[in-house]
Amino acid sequence: MLTPAQTFINADRTALQEWRVSSEYKSYILNYLSRLPVSMKEREEKSCLLMYLHYMVILYGLKVAELKKKGIYLNILPILLVD
């Protein structure tokens, strides 16, 4: 099972193009993904931080009523909350 950050680590130009077209991630995140370091350790660290930022942006955009719904976090953060 891939963690969310591994999706970013393994991203290539084709994946970035698809994400730009589909608007799956914010342009700020995609710009940083196109400039990830070559060193694997640094790449993993930046990828984790960018995925964290992505989730924070999603949560910030939710309304209070949506945040109070039961199970909303499982839809947004499925891999992070499951053992």
ChimeraX commands (.cxc) that place a marker at each C-alpha (Angstrom):
marker #1 position 0.00,0.00,0.00 radius 0.5
marker #1 position 1.39,3.37,-1.00 radius 0.5
marker #1 position 1.37,6.12,1.55 radius 0.5
marker #1 position 0.17,9.51,0.29 radius 0.5
marker #1 position 3.70,10.93,0.38 radius 0.5
marker #1 position 5.00,8.07,-1.78 radius 0.5
marker #1 position 2.62,9.23,-4.47 radius 0.5
marker #1 position 4.56,12.48,-4.55 radius 0.5
marker #1 position 7.98,10.82,-4.30 radius 0.5
marker #1 position 7.29,8.68,-7.36 radius 0.5
marker #1 position 5.63,11.45,-9.38 radius 0.5
marker #1 position 6.99,12.09,-12.84 radius 0.5
marker #1 position 6.23,14.74,-15.45 radius 0.5
marker #1 position 3.25,12.77,-16.77 radius 0.5
marker #1 position 1.66,12.55,-13.33 radius 0.5
marker #1 position 2.22,16.26,-12.75 radius 0.5
marker #1 position 0.57,17.07,-16.08 radius 0.5
marker #1 position -2.44,14.90,-15.20 radius 0.5
marker #1 position -2.77,16.55,-11.78 radius 0.5
marker #1 position -2.59,20.00,-13.36 radius 0.5
marker #1 position -5.36,19.15,-15.82 radius 0.5
marker #1 position -7.58,17.51,-13.19 radius 0.5
marker #1 position -6.81,20.15,-10.50 radius 0.5
marker #1 position -6.32,17.34,-8.02 radius 0.5
marker #1 position -3.66,19.34,-6.16 radius 0.5
marker #1 position -3.14,23.08,-5.80 radius 0.5
marker #1 position -0.73,24.72,-8.22 radius 0.5
marker #1 position 1.53,25.74,-5.32 radius 0.5
marker #1 position 2.05,22.08,-4.44 radius 0.5
marker #1 position 2.56,21.06,-8.05 radius 0.5
marker #1 position 5.19,23.75,-8.53 radius 0.5
marker #1 position 7.15,22.40,-5.57 radius 0.5
marker #1 position 6.73,18.82,-6.78 radius 0.5
marker #1 position 8.35,19.72,-10.06 radius 0.5
marker #1 position 11.44,20.86,-8.12 radius 0.5
marker #1 position 11.88,18.06,-5.58 radius 0.5
marker #1 position 15.47,17.35,-4.50 radius 0.5
marker #1 position 17.38,14.44,-6.02 radius 0.5
marker #1 position 18.49,13.07,-2.65 radius 0.5
marker #1 position 15.95,10.43,-1.60 radius 0.5
marker #1 position 15.95,11.45,2.06 radius 0.5
marker #1 position 15.29,15.10,1.24 radius 0.5
marker #1 position 12.76,14.06,-1.41 radius 0.5
marker #1 position 10.82,11.96,1.13 radius 0.5
marker #1 position 10.85,14.78,3.67 radius 0.5
marker #1 position 9.60,17.39,1.18 radius 0.5
marker #1 position 6.95,15.00,-0.12 radius 0.5
marker #1 position 5.62,14.41,3.40 radius 0.5
marker #1 position 5.49,18.14,4.06 radius 0.5
marker #1 position 3.71,18.83,0.77 radius 0.5
marker #1 position 1.13,16.10,1.44 radius 0.5
marker #1 position 0.58,17.56,4.92 radius 0.5
marker #1 position 0.06,20.97,3.36 radius 0.5
marker #1 position -2.40,19.47,0.86 radius 0.5
marker #1 position -4.49,17.98,3.68 radius 0.5
marker #1 position -4.39,21.20,5.67 radius 0.5
marker #1 position -5.67,23.17,2.66 radius 0.5
marker #1 position -8.54,20.68,2.26 radius 0.5
marker #1 position -9.47,20.92,5.93 radius 0.5
marker #1 position -9.23,24.71,5.87 radius 0.5
marker #1 position -11.76,24.81,3.03 radius 0.5
marker #1 position -14.39,22.83,4.94 radius 0.5
marker #1 position -17.26,24.55,6.69 radius 0.5
marker #1 position -17.96,23.96,10.38 radius 0.5
marker #1 position -21.04,21.88,9.60 radius 0.5
marker #1 position -18.96,19.63,7.34 radius 0.5
marker #1 position -16.31,19.22,10.03 radius 0.5
marker #1 position -18.95,18.07,12.51 radius 0.5
marker #1 position -20.26,15.31,10.22 radius 0.5
marker #1 position -19.46,11.82,11.37 radius 0.5
marker #1 position -16.82,10.08,9.27 radius 0.5
marker #1 position -15.81,13.14,7.23 radius 0.5
marker #1 position -12.15,12.60,8.09 radius 0.5
marker #1 position -12.19,9.07,6.70 radius 0.5
marker #1 position -13.12,10.51,3.30 radius 0.5
marker #1 position -10.38,13.13,3.42 radius 0.5
marker #1 position -7.60,11.31,5.25 radius 0.5
marker #1 position -8.31,7.64,4.57 radius 0.5
marker #1 position -4.80,6.21,4.87 radius 0.5
marker #1 position -3.72,8.33,7.81 radius 0.5
marker #1 position -6.56,7.22,10.08 radius 0.5
marker #1 position -6.59,3.51,9.24 radius 0.5
marker #1 position -4.20,1.12,10.99 radius 0.5
marker link #1:1,2 radius 0.2
marker link #1:2,3 radius 0.2
marker link #1:3,4 radius 0.2
marker link #1:4,5 radius 0.2
marker link #1:5,6 radius 0.2
marker link #1:6,7 radius 0.2
marker link #1:7,8 radius 0.2
marker link #1:8,9 radius 0.2
marker link #1:9,10 radius 0.2
marker link #1:10,11 radius 0.2
marker link #1:11,12 radius 0.2
marker link #1:12,13 radius 0.2
marker link #1:13,14 radius 0.2
marker link #1:14,15 radius 0.2
marker link #1:15,16 radius 0.2
marker link #1:16,17 radius 0.2
marker link #1:17,18 radius 0.2
marker link #1:18,19 radius 0.2
marker link #1:19,20 radius 0.2
marker link #1:20,21 radius 0.2
marker link #1:21,22 radius 0.2
marker link #1:22,23 radius 0.2
marker link #1:23,24 radius 0.2
marker link #1:24,25 radius 0.2
marker link #1:25,26 radius 0.2
marker link #1:26,27 radius 0.2
marker link #1:27,28 radius 0.2
marker link #1:28,29 radius 0.2
marker link #1:29,30 radius 0.2
marker link #1:30,31 radius 0.2
marker link #1:31,32 radius 0.2
marker link #1:32,33 radius 0.2
marker link #1:33,34 radius 0.2
marker link #1:34,35 radius 0.2
marker link #1:35,36 radius 0.2
marker link #1:36,37 radius 0.2
marker link #1:37,38 radius 0.2
marker link #1:38,39 radius 0.2
marker link #1:39,40 radius 0.2
marker link #1:40,41 radius 0.2
marker link #1:41,42 radius 0.2
marker link #1:42,43 radius 0.2
marker link #1:43,44 radius 0.2
marker link #1:44,45 radius 0.2
marker link #1:45,46 radius 0.2
marker link #1:46,47 radius 0.2
marker link #1:47,48 radius 0.2
marker link #1:48,49 radius 0.2
marker link #1:49,50 radius 0.2
marker link #1:50,51 radius 0.2
marker link #1:51,52 radius 0.2
marker link #1:52,53 radius 0.2
marker link #1:53,54 radius 0.2
marker link #1:54,55 radius 0.2
marker link #1:55,56 radius 0.2
marker link #1:56,57 radius 0.2
marker link #1:57,58 radius 0.2
marker link #1:58,59 radius 0.2
marker link #1:59,60 radius 0.2
marker link #1:60,61 radius 0.2
marker link #1:61,62 radius 0.2
marker link #1:62,63 radius 0.2
marker link #1:63,64 radius 0.2
marker link #1:64,65 radius 0.2
marker link #1:65,66 radius 0.2
marker link #1:66,67 radius 0.2
marker link #1:67,68 radius 0.2
marker link #1:68,69 radius 0.2
marker link #1:69,70 radius 0.2
marker link #1:70,71 radius 0.2
marker link #1:71,72 radius 0.2
marker link #1:72,73 radius 0.2
marker link #1:73,74 radius 0.2
marker link #1:74,75 radius 0.2
marker link #1:75,76 radius 0.2
marker link #1:76,77 radius 0.2
marker link #1:77,78 radius 0.2
marker link #1:78,79 radius 0.2
marker link #1:79,80 radius 0.2
marker link #1:80,81 radius 0.2
marker link #1:81,82 radius 0.2
marker link #1:82,83 radius 0.2
view
